[in-house]
Amino acid sequence: MRYDLNLLPIFVALMEERSVTRAAERMGMTQPALSNALSRLRLMLQDQLFVRERYGIQPTPIALELSPLIAEALAQLDNAVLGQQAFDPVQAERLFTIAPNGYVEFVLVPAIVARLEKVAPGIKLRLTPYGNDLVETGVMSGTTALVLGRIVDPPDNLIVQHLMDEGLACAVRADHPGVGDVMTREQFETMKHVNIVPPGRMRAGLFQALAQQQLKRDVAISVTNFFAAAEMVAVTDYCATLPSLICRQLMHAPRLKVLPAPVDLGSFPVEMAWHVRYRHDPAHRWLRALIGEVITDFKDKTAATAMMSPT
């Protein structure tokens, strides 16, 4: 029997999107064209494959059984083809879509862009929101190249790389009347606080750390990004508990003062994840390596700063 290999990526798109509409958009096809391809898929694989339900389509048992085999076959084909292609970052022109969480966008993305400007001026980045659901980022379908942040419960089709661990510190206004060079537990618990939502996963981690230390926090306002948190602290007597690298950047602002948290709040991981189909893509591998180099530079600078400053 002769197989139409062009139909297999459509099968994967339907499996991952669970929607004919979204699969058609992903493949750059009209819905009638994709429906026609699905009919040929059903004939080729001799099964209904997908059954319509109220909120999309659901795979049949045969489709579920075939899915990992087809995905692996396509990945091996990609590896064989892409492995023969050379990648020259100096000459390359390519757009990568990445999904950083708020922390990564604030701290790491500017350094990544600065490195790209020097070594690969034709490489462009498009940022898409991280959110709380990996599906929304597009990384699970492969439409987004990388997701950067805290990766919780990744599916089997994602590869996750640990980049670094990050701690937490406190920021208050520079002339805060009640806080000197050290913040006590009592001061922390009696102050009003600025909370940040999203990113949701980091927020959950902070809440868990506070609970483990039995440290109370009276949240006066919740904001959606670090810029808003810093400005809120600068004009009030509130306190914000923020990632250490963000606090180190805020130390340059004359209106703010950064202090260690009154108790050890532990750390949270910063990770990078990508779809298995990009495992051996030369351009993708190069971008991942560049991000790793940027992270190494951050670690070295952080260690050097820590030796000169208690915060």
N, C-alpha and C positions, 0 to 999 in steps of 0.2 A: 504493500500500500504506500502511495506517495503522500507525504505530509506537507501542508502549506505552512512553512515556518513563520510567515508573516502573521498568521493568526495567533501564534503563541503569546506575543506581547499583549494582544487584546485580551486573551484569557487572564493574564496576570493583572491587567488593569481592572477587569471586572471583579476579580477576586479581592483586590485590595480596596477598590472604591465602593463595591456593593451597590452600584448605581450605574445604570446605562448612561444617564445624562453626564455624570461626572467622568465616567470612563471615556466617553466620546470627547469631552473637552480636553482631557489629559492626552488623548491620542491625536488631537487635532482633526477629528472626523465629525461629520454630521451624525445625528442619532439614527437616521435611516441607514446610513452606511455601516454604522457599528452593529445595528440590528441584523443587517445582512451578513456581516462577518460572524456574528454569533450563530446564525443559522448554519453557516458553513462549519463552524467549530463543532456544533452539535452533531452534524453529519460525520465529520472527521473522527470525532472521539466517541461517537455512538452512545451519546447520553444527553439528557436534557440540560445538564450542567448547572443552570441557574433557574430558580423558580421565583416568579414575581410575588412580592408581598406588599403590605400596605406602605411600608417606608423603604422601598428599594427592592433588591433581589438577594436571595440567599442561595449559596452553593449546595448542590446535591452531595451525597456521600462520595460519589465517584469524583466530583470536582475537588472535594477536600483531599481525596487520596492522591489525585494527580498534581495538585498545586505545588507541593514541595519539589516534586520531580521535574516539573516544567520550569520552575524558578531556578533550580540548580542547573538545568541544561542551558538555559539562556545565560546564566552567570558564567558558565564555562565557555560558552561561545563568545561572550563579551571579552572575557579574559584572553582568549586566544587571539581575537582581532586587535584589541586595544594594546595587548602586550607587544605587538609588532610596530606600534606607532611611537614615534619619538615626540618628545615634548620639549620645546624651547621656550622658557618663560619670557625671555627677552623679546622674542618675535611674536609670541602667542597673543591672540585677541579672543577673549572668551568672557562670558558673563556667568558668574556663580551666584545662585540664590542661597543665602544662609539664614538661619533662624537663631539669633542670639537672644538669651533672656536679658532683662534690663541691666543686670550686673555686668554681663559680658559686653553689652553694647556700650556701656559707660566706661569700663576700664580697659578692655582688650581690643575692641574693634578699631579705635583710632590708631593704636600701635600696629595692627595688622594692615590697615590701609596705608600707613606711612611706609611700611616695609614693601608693600606691593608697588607703591609709587617709585621706589628706588630700583627694584629688581625685575618688575614685570609691569611696565606702564600700560600694557594693553589688556591686563586683567581687570575686570570691573566686578564689583559686588552689588548685589541687590539684597536688602534686608527685609525679612518678612517677620511678623510678630511670632513670638514663641508661644505665649498663652499657657494653659494648663494641660492641654491635650496634644500629644505628639502627632495625632492624625491631622490636626489643624495646621501644623507647620509644613506639611507636604513631604517630610523626610521619609515617612513610611511608604509612600508611593514612589519616591525617588525624584519627584519634581523639585524638591529642595535638596541641595547638595549636602549641607551640614546643619546640624542643630548643636548649639553650644549653650551649656548651662548645667543644670542638675537633671540627670536622666533617671527617671524612676520607672521601674517595671518595663524595660524596653522589650518589644516583640522580637521574635527570632530572626526577622529579616534586617535587623539593625546591628551594626558593629559599634561597640562603645569603647572609647579610650579615655582613661583617667588622665587629666591634665595637671591638676594641682588641688590642694586643699586651701581653703580660705577661712580666716578667723573673723571675729566680730569685735568692734570697739564702739565707743560712745562719742557723740558730737553734741556740744552745747555752744551757745554764743560766747564769744571771747571774753566779754565783760559780765558774765553771769554772776549775779550777786551772791548766790548760795553755793557755788562750786569753785574750788581752787584747783590745785594741780592733781588732786586725787578725788575720785568719786567713791563715796561709801555706799554700802548696801542700803542704809537708811535713806540717803539722799536719792538714790535711784528709785526706791519704792514710793517716796513722797512726791516726786516730780511728776509733771505731766509729760506724756510721750507722743512722738510722731511715729505712726506706723506706716509701712509701705505695702501696698497691694496693687497689682501683682508685682513680682513673680510669685505665684502661689506656693510652689514647692519650697522656696527659700523661706517664705513666711511661715509655713508649717514647721520647718526646721528650727526657726527662731522660737516659735511658741513652745516647741518640745524642749528646747534647751532651757528656756525660762522655767518650765514646769519641773524639769529634772533638778534644777538648782533651787526650786521653791522660791523663785524670785518673782515678786509681784510687779506688774507694770500697768500704770493707769494711762490708757490710751486716750488722748484728747482729740486726735484727728488722724485719719488715714488718707494717705495720698497715693498717687499712682506711679511716681518715679523719684529717683534720687535727687534730681535738681530741685524738685518741689520740697523734698524733705530738708535739704540743706538751707533753702531760703526760709522755710518755716521756722527752723531752729534759730536762724540768724536774727529774726525779729521778735522772738518770744523767749521765755524762760524754759521752754520745753527741751527735751532730750530726744535724740534719735540714735538707735542702735543699728549700726551699719557695717557692711563688710570692711575689713581692715584696709584693703587697697583703695577703696573709695574714701575712707577716712584720711588716708595718707595724701590723696589729691586735695581733699578739703582743707588740709593743714596749711595750704598756701593761701587760703582765703583769710584775710585779716579779721573778718567778723566772726570766725569760728575757732573753737578750741576742741582738740581731740584728746580723749582720755581712755585709758583701759577700762573695760567693764569691771564692776566691783567683784564679780566672780568669773570663773572660767566658763565661758559659754560654748566651748568646744569649737568645731570647725564644720564646714560643709564642702562637699566635693564640687569641683568644676570639671565637666566632662564634655566630650565631643562624640557625636554619633553620626553614622551615615549608613545608607542602604548598602546591602551586600553587593549589589551590582557594580558599585564604584570601587570595590576592593582593589582592583588592579588597574584602574583607569590612570594613566600616567599623569594627566593634569590634576586629577583629584588627589592622587598621592602626593604630588608636589605641593599643593595647597595645604594639605594636612601637615606636611613636614614644616612648611613655613610657619603655620600657627604654632606648632610645637617649639620652633625656635623662638618665637615671640614670648611664649610662656616661660621658656628657660631664662630669657633676658629679664622677665619680670621677677622670677624667683631670685636671680642673682642680685638685682637692684633692691628687692625687699630685704634680703639677708644683710646687704651692706647698710641699708638704712636702719635696720633693727639694731645693728651694732653701735650706731651713733645716737640712737634715740630710744627711750623706754617705751614709746608708743609707736 
